[in-house]
Amino acid sequence: MTDERRPDPVVPDLLARPYWIFDMDGTLTEPVHDFAAIRAALGVPAGCDILGHLDTLPEGESRRLHGLLDEIEIELAGRAEASAGARRLVQALDRRGVRMGIVTRNTRQVALRVLEHIGVGSYFPAGSILGRHDALPKPEPDGILRLAASWGTTGRSAVMVGDYLFDLQCGRSAGALTVHVDRTRAFRWPQFTDLAVASLEELAELVERGISRE
């Protein structure tokens, strides 16, 4: 990664914000979701937003398919692995006194299981984990705004870290500084991105470097 993708003014702002909110799947974890297969299992048309489509269905069918989606995600939770740098980053933020939360389109139950499985559960209190039943799903900013309010602050004091467009749109709408984590380095959504990194390892290095300079 070149410094061109992380302009100097962004990093001090990043380090000054005392609240960090993470997406979970594909951000704190290595990607394991085969979304094409999940859509097929649920009868969701290719390319459609899964949660959005399920919510358009008749109530009984929607409830049944949401239950099936929960089962799929619980099975996937057992296969979760921490992404490169995930533990290092949350430990560095914890040493800095940062409060951390999760906003995920998964359920809180699954998120709790995954976070414990990958070894970072102790850094995320249950009340700071919002799933799709606790707030309007991303890209709506509701999750960030709810967490910020519970912490007695606003989205403008927060950092949102995620690997997908919805994470960045959610963060931008809430006033948070947005960090796009993209292993491919394609960085497809610069208009919603304040800082682009290829991994949480790279982000952890930035945080640790900032701590050492203070």
C-alpha positions, 0 to 999 in steps of 0.5 A: 500500500502506498501513502497515496491511499492514506493521506496524512490528515486522515490518520491523526483524525482516525487516532483522535476518535475514541469510538470504533465500530466494526463490521464482522463478517469479512472484516474481523473474520476471513470471508467464508460466506458463499452468498450465491449459495445462500441466495440459492438456498433461500430462493433469493434472485441473483444479485438481490440484497438477501435481507431486503428480499426476505423482508418483501415476502409474506410474513409467514414465508419471510419468517421461515426463510429468516429462520433458515438463514439463521441456521446457515449463519450459525453453521458458518460461525463454527468455521470462522477465523480471525482475519490477519491483524484482527486481534492485534488491532483490537488489542492496540485499540483497547490499550488506547482506551477506545470503546469498540462495538459491532454493527452487523447484518448477522444476528447478535447471537451469531456475532457473539459466537463468532467473536468468542470463536476468533478470540476477541469476544472480551473486547466487545460487550454484548450491549455494544453488538447490534445485529439485524434485529437490533437496528435497521440493517446497513447501509442504514446508519441506525446501528452506528447512531444507536451505539453512539447514543448509548455511549453518550456521543454522536457518529462524528466521534466514531470510526467505522471499519468494514469491507463492503459498500454498505459499511462505508455508506452506513458510516458516512451517513452517520458522520463516522470516519470510514475505513475500507478494508479490501484484500484485493486492493481494488478500493471500489468506493473511494467516494465513501472511503476516508482511509483504505487499507489492504488488511487489519494488520496494516491498520493495526500498524498505523494505530501502533505507530500513532501510539508510539509517537504520542 
